[in-house]
Amino acid sequence: MHRLRAATAVALLALTITACGSSSGVVATQIHVLDFKLDPATVSASGGAVSLAVTNDGPTIHNVTIRDAAGHVIGATKDLREGQSETLSTKIAPGSYVLFCSLPGHESLGVKGTLTVTP
């Protein structure tokens, strides 16, 4: 009986891991926020659909925000404490965008990167 439960648990875990993409079928790009950088700092997406699976791996609260060339915020995660995660999914026109932490001073300390969206 215990083997059956263990096998069921393993199968459910594998199904959960496989289903980690967004509901639109877009696979989420993993981004880790550290003190004080994004890893990776350069991210690409195609088809206008962007899904960023953000995890705060540093002790300081951070978020990840997307800004266009005109300075408009396209989307953002909530402020994440150490170990917290959130997936940010949105539709964006092709182009180049800034990824950054919008908390005061964090972008200037290096919590920033680039998002390139292709058609």
All heavy atoms as an XYZ file, in Angstrom:
843
protein
N       0.817     -1.188      0.000
C       0.000      0.000      0.000
C       0.868      1.261      0.000
O       0.574      2.206     -0.694
C      -0.944     -0.046      1.210
C      -1.913      1.096      1.231
S      -3.062      1.006     -0.120
C      -4.535      1.444      0.667
N       1.943      1.260      0.816
C       2.814      2.428      0.878
C       3.514      2.653     -0.457
O       3.742      3.786     -0.855
C       3.852      2.278      1.992
C       3.241      2.355      3.354
N       2.735      3.525      3.852
C       3.026      1.412      4.308
C       2.251      3.308      5.056
N       2.414      2.024      5.357
N       3.868      1.568     -1.143
C       4.520      1.704     -2.451
C       3.579      2.336     -3.463
O       3.991      3.144     -4.271
C       5.010      0.351     -2.960
C       6.225     -0.136     -2.253
C       6.738     -1.394     -2.871
N       7.879     -1.868     -2.116
C       8.429     -3.019     -2.269
N       7.948     -3.866     -3.159
N       9.458     -3.370     -1.545
N       2.315      1.971     -3.403
C       1.326      2.541     -4.306
C       1.173      4.036     -4.039
O       1.147      4.844     -4.958
C      -0.019      1.825     -4.151
C      -1.156      2.329     -5.050
C      -0.746      2.223     -6.514
C      -2.414      1.541     -4.796
N       1.109      4.440     -2.786
C       1.002      5.856     -2.440
C       2.246      6.616     -2.892
O       2.145      7.717     -3.408
C       0.801      6.033     -0.944
C      -0.573      5.660     -0.486
C      -0.744      5.940      0.980
N      -2.017      5.419      1.433
C      -2.296      5.164      2.681
N      -1.404      5.383      3.619
N      -3.475      4.699      3.009
N       3.420      6.024     -2.674
C       4.668      6.680     -3.092
C       4.703      6.827     -4.602
O       5.084      7.872     -5.132
C       5.878      5.898     -2.602
N       4.300      5.795     -5.336
C       4.291      5.861     -6.799
C       3.298      6.913     -7.281
O       3.576      7.650     -8.226
C       3.943      4.489     -7.390
N       2.144      7.004     -6.629
C       1.153      8.009     -6.992
C       1.689      9.407     -6.732
O       1.534     10.313     -7.549
C      -0.157      7.786     -6.204
O      -0.636      6.476     -6.488
C      -1.206      8.812     -6.573
N       2.360      9.582     -5.596
C       2.935     10.895     -5.261
C       3.993     11.297     -6.276
O       4.043     12.446     -6.713
C       3.527     10.875     -3.852
N       4.834     10.357     -6.684
C       5.875     10.654     -7.678
C       5.238     11.018     -9.011
O       5.643     11.967     -9.674
C       6.851      9.463     -7.830
C       7.749      9.634     -9.042
C       7.671      9.296     -6.564
N       4.199     10.299     -9.413
C       3.513     10.598    -10.673
C       2.868     11.974    -10.634
O       2.944     12.737    -11.599
C       2.466      9.520    -10.972
N       2.249     12.326     -9.517
C       1.640     13.656     -9.391
C       2.689     14.748     -9.411
O       2.488     15.805    -10.013
C       0.813     13.743     -8.113
C      -0.507     12.983     -8.127
C      -1.142     12.999     -6.737
C      -1.444     13.561     -9.156
N       3.832     14.519     -8.770
C       4.915     15.498     -8.788
C       5.425     15.690    -10.210
O       5.627     16.816    -10.656
C       6.055     15.059     -7.869
C       7.266     15.975     -7.821
C       6.865     17.367     -7.341
C       8.335     15.397     -6.915
N       5.616     14.617    -10.954
C       6.078     14.723    -12.344
C       5.068     15.481    -13.192
O       5.436     16.316    -14.008
C       6.320     13.334    -12.930
N       3.782     15.245    -12.985
C       2.733     15.944    -13.723
C       2.747     17.428    -13.376
O       2.632     18.278    -14.254
C       1.374     15.337    -13.394
C       0.162     15.948    -14.093
C       0.309     15.814    -15.602
C      -1.103     15.274    -13.623
N       2.938     17.754    -12.109
C       2.989     19.146    -11.681
C       4.178     19.861    -12.306
O       4.059     20.971    -12.801
C       3.075     19.235    -10.140
O       1.926     18.592     -9.598
C       3.129     20.673     -9.674
N       5.336     19.232    -12.305
C       6.530     19.837    -12.898
C       6.334     20.043    -14.392
O       6.664     21.086    -14.938
C       7.779     18.979    -12.615
C       8.108     19.051    -11.118
C       8.964     19.433    -13.447
C       9.154     18.068    -10.666
N       5.746     19.077    -15.069
C       5.512     19.192    -16.502
C       4.548     20.322    -16.818
O       4.681     21.000    -17.825
C       4.926     17.868    -17.052
O       5.841     16.826    -16.731
C       4.708     17.922    -18.540
N       3.601     20.578    -15.933
C       2.569     21.573    -16.181
C       2.961     22.971    -15.723
O       2.131     23.852    -15.660
C       1.281     21.153    -15.485
N       4.218     23.208    -15.432
C       4.626     24.501    -14.890
C       4.601     25.636    -15.908
O       4.797     26.777    -15.528
C       6.010     24.414    -14.248
S       5.930     23.718    -12.598
N       4.383     25.365    -17.180
C       4.244     26.448    -18.147
C       2.956     27.203    -17.866
O       2.129     26.787    -17.072
N       2.771     28.337    -18.530
C       1.549     29.109    -18.307
C       0.374     28.430    -18.987
O       0.539     27.539    -19.802
C       1.728     30.531    -18.843
O       1.734     30.513    -20.247
N      -0.834     28.873    -18.682
C      -2.031     28.260    -19.246
C      -2.115     28.466    -20.753
O      -2.827     27.755    -21.428
C      -3.273     28.824    -18.562
O      -3.340     30.219    -18.764
N      -1.365     29.425    -21.301
C      -1.382     29.667    -22.744
C      -0.437     28.741    -23.488
O      -0.311     28.819    -24.697
C      -0.998     31.125    -23.028
O       0.346     31.346    -22.623
N       0.238     27.848    -22.768
C       1.178     26.943    -23.399
C       2.573     27.532    -23.511
O       3.480     26.886    -24.007
N       2.778     28.745    -23.045
C       4.093     29.380    -23.078
C       4.900     28.875    -21.892
O       4.424     28.884    -20.761
C       3.957     30.927    -23.002
C       5.316     31.575    -22.922
C       3.170     31.434    -24.187
N       6.108     28.413    -22.159
C       6.963     27.947    -21.081
C       7.559     29.156    -20.369
O       8.099     30.062    -21.004
C       8.087     27.030    -21.630
C       9.034     26.625    -20.519
C       7.476     25.802    -22.293
N       7.459     29.174    -19.055
C       7.958     30.299    -18.273
C       9.480     30.285    -18.209
O      10.089     29.244    -18.011
C       7.376     30.264    -16.871
N      10.075     31.448    -18.397
C      11.517     31.619    -18.232
C      11.796     31.865    -16.759
O      11.179     32.728    -16.141
C      12.009     32.830    -19.062
O      11.716     32.586    -20.436
C      13.502     33.049    -18.883
N      12.715     31.100    -16.199
C      13.077     31.248    -14.792
C      13.975     32.463    -14.603
O      14.962     32.623    -15.319
C      13.836     30.008    -14.304
C      13.029     28.736    -14.359
C      11.952     28.689    -13.297
O      12.142     29.128    -12.169
N      10.796     28.161    -13.659
N      13.645     33.319    -13.654
C      14.491     34.453    -13.289
C      14.675     34.417    -11.774
O      13.701     34.312    -11.028
C      13.881     35.805    -13.700
C      13.773     35.901    -15.215
C      14.707     36.961    -13.148
C      13.201     37.206    -15.703
N      15.918     34.511    -11.342
C      16.231     34.552     -9.921
C      16.710     35.954     -9.581
O      17.562     36.506    -10.264
C      17.302     33.514     -9.576
C      16.837     32.127     -9.853
N      16.158     31.375     -8.930
C      16.908     31.364    -10.974
C      15.841     30.209     -9.459
N      16.291     30.179    -10.704
N      16.119     36.529     -8.530
C      16.528     37.852     -8.066
C      17.433     37.634     -6.862
O      17.082     36.926     -5.924
C      15.325     38.720     -7.658
C      15.769     40.125     -7.331
C      14.269     38.731     -8.746
N      18.602     38.231     -6.946
C      19.593     38.130     -5.879
C      19.963     39.534     -5.441
O      19.596     40.511     -6.072
C      20.836     37.394     -6.387
C      20.574     36.009     -6.994
C      21.693     35.615     -7.921
C      20.408     34.999     -5.884
N      20.712     39.654     -4.389
C      21.203     40.968     -3.951
C      22.525     41.230     -4.643
O      23.526     40.667     -4.254
C      21.362     41.014     -2.440
C      20.034     40.998     -1.719
O      18.989     41.160     -2.368
O      20.040     40.813     -0.502
N      22.634     42.013     -5.591
C      21.682     42.834     -6.293
C      21.846     42.605     -7.784
O      22.524     43.367     -8.458
C      21.925     44.313     -5.942
C      21.293     44.705     -4.639
C      21.989     44.566     -3.455
C      19.996     45.176     -4.602
C      21.401     44.923     -2.251
C      19.404     45.543     -3.397
C      20.108     45.412     -2.218
N      21.182     41.594     -8.304
C      21.219     41.294     -9.728
C      20.066     40.378    -10.105
O      19.440     39.761     -9.244
C      22.545     40.653    -10.127
C      22.745     39.251     -9.583
C      24.062     38.655    -10.063
C      24.185     37.204     -9.618
N      25.360     36.570    -10.188
N      19.810     40.316    -11.412
C      18.870     39.348    -11.973
C      19.685     38.246    -12.625
O      20.705     38.517    -13.274
C      17.982     40.000    -13.040
C      17.026     41.092    -12.589
C      16.246     41.623    -13.780
C      16.077     40.575    -11.517
N      19.247     37.009    -12.486
C      19.935     35.884    -13.113
C      18.905     35.021    -13.821
O      18.082     34.388    -13.139
C      20.681     35.075    -12.058
C      21.451     33.913    -12.657
O      21.845     34.000    -13.843
O      21.650     32.910    -11.940
N      18.877     35.024    -15.155
C      19.768     35.733    -16.068
C      19.350     37.197    -16.214
O      18.198     37.550    -15.967
C      19.593     34.986    -17.388
C      18.179     34.482    -17.340
C      17.918     34.164    -15.876
N      20.292     38.006    -16.650
C      20.023     39.434    -16.847
C      19.448     39.712    -18.223
O      18.879     40.772    -18.458
C      21.298     40.249    -16.637
N      19.586     38.775    -19.145
C      19.063     38.925    -20.510
C      18.089     37.792    -20.779
O      18.433     36.619    -20.634
C      20.216     38.884    -21.531
O      21.151     39.908    -21.207
C      19.706     39.098    -22.939
N      16.866     38.169    -21.165
C      15.803     37.199    -21.399
C      15.184     37.470    -22.766
O      15.041     38.621    -23.164
C      14.715     37.315    -20.302
C      13.570     36.378    -20.564
C      15.317     37.084    -18.922
N      14.816     36.388    -23.470
C      14.162     36.513    -24.777
C      12.828     35.779    -24.752
O      12.676     34.777    -24.058
C      15.038     35.907    -25.876
O      16.245     36.600    -25.971
N      11.881     36.289    -25.523
C      10.583     35.648    -25.691
C      10.144     35.867    -27.127
O      10.559     36.825    -27.768
C       9.570     36.242    -24.729
N       9.314     34.971    -27.633
C       8.833     35.132    -29.004
C       7.318     35.052    -29.041
O       6.692     34.536    -28.128
C       9.451     34.065    -29.917
O       9.082     32.773    -29.484
N       6.752     35.598    -30.099
C       5.322     35.539    -30.298
C       4.520     36.519    -29.455
O       3.303     36.449    -29.437
N       5.197     37.403    -28.758
C       4.502     38.399    -27.964
C       4.007     37.910    -26.615
O       3.529     38.688    -25.808
N       4.108     36.615    -26.351
C       3.680     36.069    -25.066
C       4.901     35.918    -24.166
O       5.864     35.263    -24.533
C       2.999     34.727    -25.258
N       4.845     36.560    -23.014
C       5.967     36.520    -22.070
C       5.486     35.913    -20.769
O       4.438     36.284    -20.247
C       6.508     37.949    -21.816
C       7.570     37.944    -20.734
C       7.034     38.551    -23.103
N       6.257     34.975    -20.247
C       5.962     34.373    -18.953
C       7.278     34.253    -18.194
O       8.195     33.566    -18.630
C       5.305     33.003    -19.133
O       4.899     32.491    -17.887
N       7.365     34.970    -17.080
C       8.576     34.990    -16.268
C       8.268     34.380    -14.900
O       7.429     34.894    -14.165
C       9.082     36.424    -16.085
C       9.305     37.241    -17.360
C       9.665     38.677    -16.998
C      10.381     36.605    -18.215
N       8.938     33.273    -14.578
C       8.794     32.637    -13.268
C       9.889     33.206    -12.374
O      11.050     32.843    -12.480
C       8.919     31.126    -13.391
N       9.516     34.142    -11.517
C      10.465     34.905    -10.711
C      10.544     34.327     -9.297
O       9.513     34.106     -8.658
C      10.041     36.389    -10.635
C      10.992     37.189     -9.763
C       9.948     36.982    -12.041
N      11.779     34.107     -8.828
C      12.013     33.648     -7.461
C      13.016     34.586     -6.811
O      14.051     34.895     -7.398
C      12.567     32.213     -7.437
O      11.631     31.345     -8.060
C      12.818     31.741     -6.010
N      12.711     35.034     -5.607
C      13.651     35.867     -4.856
C      14.572     34.947     -4.054
O      14.144     34.308     -3.102
C      12.914     36.829     -3.918
C      13.867     37.757     -3.190
O      15.080     37.657     -3.313
N      13.314     38.664     -2.416
N      15.836     34.895     -4.464
C      16.831     34.068     -3.788
C      17.735     34.885     -2.866
O      18.730     34.374     -2.373
C      17.693     33.322     -4.815
C      16.919     32.220     -5.512
O      16.004     31.646     -4.889
O      17.223     31.931     -6.679
N      17.399     36.145     -2.661
C      18.212     36.989     -1.782
C      17.469     37.326     -0.511
O      16.254     37.146     -0.420
N      18.150     37.848      0.489
C      17.500     38.172      1.759
C      16.682     39.466      1.729
O      15.878     39.701      2.618
C      18.674     38.296      2.734
C      19.832     38.685      1.880
C      19.599     38.009      0.554
N      16.867     40.280      0.696
C      16.171     41.560      0.588
C      14.899     41.390     -0.241
O      14.881     40.617     -1.196
C      17.090     42.599     -0.095
O      18.310     42.662      0.639
C      16.454     43.968     -0.142
N      13.840     42.109      0.096
C      12.602     42.074     -0.691
C      12.885     42.664     -2.072
O      13.554     43.692     -2.193
C      11.487     42.865      0.021
C      11.130     42.181      1.339
C      10.257     43.007     -0.871
C      10.162     42.963      2.207
N      12.381     41.986     -3.125
C      12.539     42.443     -4.511
C      11.267     42.142     -5.291
O      10.450     41.326     -4.881
C      13.698     41.719     -5.213
C      15.038     42.032     -4.690
N      15.633     43.268     -4.818
C      15.932     41.265     -4.018
C      16.835     43.247     -4.270
N      17.040     42.044     -3.765
N      11.151     42.772     -6.451
C      10.123     42.439     -7.428
C      10.789     42.455     -8.796
O      11.948     42.851     -8.912
C       8.928     43.414     -7.369
C       9.317     44.838     -7.708
O       9.895     45.121     -8.758
N       8.999     45.764     -6.809
N      10.084     42.031     -9.813
C      10.549     42.196    -11.187
C       9.455     42.939    -11.938
O       8.292     42.538    -11.933
C      10.888     40.861    -11.871
C      11.155     41.054    -13.359
C      12.114     40.225    -11.207
N       9.853     44.047    -12.553
C       8.947     44.929    -13.277
C       9.440     45.046    -14.712
O      10.640     45.040    -14.957
C       8.931     46.324    -12.599
O       8.546     46.161    -11.234
C       7.972     47.274    -13.283
N       8.507     45.133    -15.659
C       8.837     45.302    -17.078
C       8.474     46.727    -17.468
O       7.345     47.177    -17.244
C       8.051     44.312    -17.962
C       8.323     42.867    -17.527
C       8.406     44.520    -19.434
C       7.405     41.847    -18.196
N       9.442     47.434    -18.076
C       9.238     48.829    -18.513
C       9.587     48.941    -19.992
O      10.594     48.402    -20.448
C      10.137     49.750    -17.683
C      10.011     51.220    -18.035
C      10.872     52.104    -17.130
N      12.274     51.781    -17.299
C      13.158     51.706    -16.293
N      12.805     51.922    -15.054
N      14.415     51.419    -16.535
N       8.769     49.690    -20.752
C       9.071     49.895    -22.173
C      10.004     51.088    -22.356
O      10.376     51.764    -21.380
C       7.789     50.033    -23.007
C       6.977     51.287    -22.718
O       7.485     52.229    -22.053
O       5.821     51.334    -23.166
N      10.385     51.357    -23.605
C      11.336     52.431    -23.913
C      10.812     53.813    -23.536
O      11.594     54.722    -23.267
C      11.699     52.395    -25.398
N       9.490     53.974    -23.479
C       8.896     55.261    -23.116
C       8.771     55.428    -21.599
O       8.323     56.459    -21.124
C       7.519     55.404    -23.765
N       9.151     54.391    -20.843
C       9.084     54.474    -19.387
C       7.801     53.947    -18.780
O       7.606     54.031    -17.574
N       6.909     53.385    -19.605
C       5.637     52.850    -19.113
C       5.835     51.455    -18.543
O       6.485     50.613    -19.164
C       4.591     52.793    -20.227
C       4.270     54.129    -20.804
N       4.636     54.485    -22.076
C       3.642     55.197    -20.265
C       4.245     55.719    -22.303
N       3.641     56.182    -21.214
N       5.248     51.186    -17.391
C       5.306     49.858    -16.787
C       4.295     48.954    -17.488
O       3.106     49.291    -17.592
C       5.027     49.934    -15.266
C       4.856     48.548    -14.685
C       6.156     50.681    -14.568
N       4.783     47.812    -17.959
C       3.953     46.842    -18.683
C       3.366     45.810    -17.723
O       2.266     45.324    -17.903
C       4.788     46.124    -19.765
C       5.468     47.113    -20.700
C       3.960     45.107    -20.530
C       4.532     47.992    -21.481
N       4.122     45.462    -16.710
C       3.681     44.463    -15.738
C       4.711     44.332    -14.641
O       5.849     44.774    -14.787
N       4.300     43.718    -13.525
C       5.213     43.552    -12.393
C       4.735     42.431    -11.485
O       3.537     42.142    -11.428
C       5.314     44.849    -11.596
N       5.681     41.827    -10.792
C       5.325     40.884     -9.735
C       5.029     41.689     -8.472
O       5.343     42.879     -8.395
C       6.477     39.905     -9.422
O       7.572     40.630     -8.861
C       6.912     39.140    -10.660
N       4.476     41.036     -7.496
C       4.346     41.660     -6.177
C       5.751     41.723     -5.569
O       6.698     41.133     -6.102
C       3.396     40.863     -5.290
C       3.917     39.465     -4.952
C       2.918     38.695     -4.140
C       3.488     37.294     -3.879
N       2.522     36.399     -3.301
N       5.897     42.424     -4.475
C       7.164     42.433     -3.758
C       7.332     41.066     -3.103
O       6.463     40.614     -2.349
C       7.188     43.525     -2.697
C       7.183     44.921     -3.309
O       7.437     45.053     -4.527
O       6.916     45.885     -2.562
N       8.444     40.408     -3.423
C       8.677     39.040     -2.974
C       9.716     38.996     -1.851
O      10.798     39.566     -1.982
C       9.175     38.178     -4.143
C       8.265     38.121     -5.366
C       8.972     37.437     -6.525
C       6.968     37.407     -5.018
N       9.390     38.304     -0.792
C      10.351     38.068      0.291
C      11.253     36.896     -0.098
O      10.972     36.181     -1.056
C       9.618     37.748      1.589
C       8.774     38.893      2.102
C       8.201     38.572      3.477
N       7.360     39.651      3.958
C       7.807     40.789      4.472
N       9.094     40.993      4.580
N       6.972     41.712      4.888
N      12.310     36.700      0.644
C      13.247     35.608      0.381
C      12.497     34.283      0.249
O      11.664     33.936      1.082
C      14.256     35.508      1.521
C      15.292     34.424      1.312
C      16.332     34.391      2.422
O      16.160     35.060      3.451
O      17.334     33.683      2.243
N      12.768     33.573     -0.857
C      12.164     32.273     -1.104
C      10.807     32.312     -1.788
O      10.323     31.282     -2.244
N      10.187     33.473     -1.894
C       8.877     33.561     -2.548
C       9.030     33.608     -4.063
O      10.045     34.082     -4.584
C       8.114     34.794     -2.082
C       7.623     34.708     -0.660
C       6.794     35.914     -0.270
O       7.128     37.049     -0.596
N       5.710     35.671      0.463
N       8.000     33.130     -4.753
C       7.983     33.104     -6.217
C       6.651     33.612     -6.735
O       5.634     33.542     -6.044
C       8.188     31.674     -6.729
O       9.426     31.164     -6.327
N       6.685     34.095     -7.968
C       5.469     34.498     -8.675
C       5.758     34.436    -10.162
O       6.863     34.752    -10.600
C       5.054     35.915     -8.290
C       3.771     36.362     -8.976
C       3.318     37.762     -8.579
O       3.820     38.311     -7.591
O       2.474     38.313     -9.296
N       4.770     34.038    -10.938
C       4.912     34.036    -12.391
C       4.193     35.239    -12.962
O       3.023     35.474    -12.668
C       4.369     32.735    -13.006
O       5.111     31.632    -12.467
C       4.505     32.743    -14.520
N       4.921     36.016    -13.758
C       4.393     37.199    -14.437
C       4.178     36.822    -15.895
O       5.141     36.503    -16.600
C       5.390     38.354    -14.316
C       5.135     39.611    -15.148
C       3.788     40.228    -14.797
C       6.256     40.611    -14.915
N       2.931     36.814    -16.344
C       2.604     36.476    -17.730
C       1.839     37.625    -18.361
O       0.904     38.160    -17.754
C       1.754     35.206    -17.793
O       2.474     34.105    -17.289
N       2.241     37.994    -19.579
C       1.593     39.096    -20.272
C       1.857     38.994    -21.769
O       2.751     38.279    -22.208
C       2.081     40.455    -19.712
O       1.303     41.499    -20.275
C       3.543     40.691    -19.997
N       1.066     39.711    -22.537
C       1.290     39.849    -23.986
C       2.004     41.173    -24.209
O       1.590     42.193    -23.653
C      -0.037     39.856    -24.751
C      -0.772     38.549    -24.712
C      -0.219     37.623    -25.741
C      -1.099     36.391    -25.860
N      -0.627     35.488    -26.878
N       3.076     41.149    -24.984
C       3.872     42.350    -25.234
C       4.212     42.415    -26.716
O       4.546     41.400    -27.328
C       5.183     42.338    -24.427
C       4.895     42.243    -22.931
C       6.019     43.555    -24.719
C       6.136     42.199    -22.071
N       4.185     43.617    -27.282
C       4.589     43.823    -28.670
C       6.085     43.546    -28.811
O       6.850     43.743    -27.863
C       4.287     45.257    -29.097
N       6.507     43.092    -29.993
C       7.944     42.882    -30.207
C       8.735     44.153    -29.906
O       8.273     45.266    -30.174
C       8.024     42.514    -31.690
C       6.685     41.902    -31.989
C       5.708     42.705    -31.157
N       9.897     43.982    -29.308
C      10.750     45.112    -28.975
C      11.678     44.784    -27.821
O      11.776     43.643    -27.381
N      12.334     45.799    -27.323
C      13.271     45.658    -26.217
C      12.702     46.358    -24.981
O      12.190     47.485    -25.073
C      14.620     46.267    -26.595
O      15.555     46.056    -25.566
N      12.780     45.697    -23.847
C      12.215     46.187    -22.603
C      13.247     46.077    -21.480
O      14.181     45.290    -21.559
C      10.966     45.373    -22.225
C       9.883     45.466    -23.266
C       9.869     44.606    -24.373
C       8.890     46.422    -23.172
C       8.889     44.700    -25.338
C       7.895     46.522    -24.135
C       7.905     45.660    -25.219
O       6.933     45.763    -26.185
N      13.020     46.849    -20.437
C      13.885     46.803    -19.257
C      13.200     45.960    -18.188
O      12.012     46.142    -17.911
C      14.158     48.222    -18.707
C      14.977     48.162    -17.425
C      14.856     49.075    -19.748
N      13.943     45.031    -17.624
C      13.502     44.298    -16.437
C      14.218     44.926    -15.256
O      15.429     45.161    -15.320
C      13.903     42.822    -16.530
C      13.316     42.003    -17.663
C      13.943     40.608    -17.680
C      11.804     41.893    -17.511
N      13.506     45.203    -14.170
C      14.162     45.827    -13.024
C      13.326     45.639    -11.763
O      12.147     45.295    -11.835
C      14.382     47.325    -13.282
C      13.118     48.145    -13.317
C      12.776     48.964    -12.255
C      12.267     48.100    -14.419
C      11.609     49.715    -12.272
C      11.100     48.853    -14.449
C      10.767     49.665    -13.376
N      13.958     45.869    -10.621
C      13.244     45.919     -9.350
C      12.843     47.366     -9.123
O      13.699     48.257     -9.134
C      14.110     45.407     -8.200
S      13.264     45.492     -6.603
N      11.549     47.598     -8.906
C      11.051     48.966     -8.780
C      11.161     49.542     -7.365
O      10.787     50.694     -7.143
C       9.592     49.039     -9.242
O       8.764     48.281     -8.368
N      11.685     48.777     -6.426
C      11.869     49.327     -5.081
C      12.961     50.396     -5.129
O      13.922     50.276     -5.896
C      12.222     48.219     -4.091
C      11.085     47.206     -3.871
C      11.563     46.053     -3.010
C       9.883     47.873     -3.247
N      12.823     51.463     -4.343
C      13.754     52.591     -4.414
C      15.229     52.173     -4.325
O      15.631     51.486     -3.389
C      13.351     53.457     -3.209
C      11.908     53.135     -2.987
C      11.784     51.671     -3.326
N      15.987     52.575     -5.350
C      17.424     52.350     -5.385
C      17.871     51.002     -5.907
O      19.045     50.818     -6.225
N      16.973     50.040     -6.028
C      17.385     48.690     -6.423
C      17.876     48.610     -7.867
O      18.849     47.917     -8.148
C      16.257     47.694     -6.167
C      16.044     47.409     -4.716
N      15.513     46.223     -4.271
C      16.292     48.144     -3.602
C      15.434     46.241     -2.945
N      15.902     47.409     -2.526
N      17.204     49.320     -8.768
C      17.648     49.298    -10.169
C      19.064     49.855    -10.275
O      19.923     49.275    -10.944
C      16.696     50.088    -11.058
C      17.102     50.055    -12.522
C      16.143     50.799    -13.427
O      15.224     51.505    -12.934
O      16.312     50.694    -14.664
N      19.330     50.961     -9.606
C      20.660     51.577     -9.679
C      21.728     50.718     -9.004
O      22.914     50.838     -9.315
C      20.646     52.980     -9.066
O      20.367     52.919     -7.680
N      21.323     49.818     -8.117
C      22.269     48.910     -7.473
C      22.539     47.657     -8.304
O      23.358     46.827     -7.928
C      21.772     48.508     -6.083
C      21.823     49.612     -5.029
C      21.095     49.180     -3.762
C      23.267     49.991     -4.718
N      21.821     47.504     -9.429
C      22.099     46.403    -10.342
C      20.992     45.396    -10.557
O      21.167     44.444    -11.309
N      19.841     45.578     -9.925
C      18.728     44.656    -10.144
C      17.991     45.099    -11.405
O      16.944     45.724    -11.374
C      17.766     44.591     -8.937
C      16.723     43.494     -9.159
C      18.526     44.340     -7.649
N      18.619     44.779    -12.548
C      18.056     45.171    -13.846
C      18.570     44.236    -14.934
O      19.568     43.545    -14.755
C      18.407     46.621    -14.184
C      19.886     46.867    -14.315
C      20.168     48.330    -14.564
C      21.670     48.597    -14.534
N      21.970     50.004    -14.698
N      17.841     44.226    -16.018
C      18.205     43.381    -17.149
C      17.435     43.812    -18.378
O      16.789     44.860    -18.388
N      17.480     42.961    -19.394
C      16.847     43.260    -20.674
C      15.939     42.109    -21.093
O      16.308     40.942    -20.980
C      17.920     43.477    -21.768
O      18.806     44.498    -21.344
C      17.295     43.862    -23.086
N      14.778     42.462    -21.592
C      13.834     41.516    -22.184
C      13.685     41.869    -23.644
O      13.347     43.007    -23.971
C      12.478     41.597    -21.476
C      11.310     40.874    -22.156
C      11.539     39.377    -22.192
C       9.999     41.217    -21.439
N      13.961     40.915    -24.521
C      13.783     41.125    -25.961
C      12.648     40.227    -26.429
O      12.686     39.008    -26.214
C      15.070     40.777    -26.731
O      16.129     41.593    -26.217
C      14.904     41.025    -28.222
N      11.644     40.833    -27.050
C      10.491     40.087    -27.555
C      10.533     40.139    -29.072
O      10.619     41.218    -29.673
C       9.169     40.699    -27.032
C       7.972     39.929    -27.574
C       9.161     40.716    -25.510
N      10.493     38.966    -29.702
C      10.500     38.852    -31.157
C       9.132     38.386    -31.647
O       8.381     37.768    -30.873
C      11.598     37.884    -31.626
O      11.372     36.603    -31.031
C      12.980     38.375    -31.251
N       8.805     38.680    -32.917
C       7.487     38.261    -33.449
C       7.306     36.750    -33.453
O       8.190     36.001    -33.411
C       7.486     38.787    -34.883
C       8.600     39.741    -34.989
C       9.558     39.438    -33.885
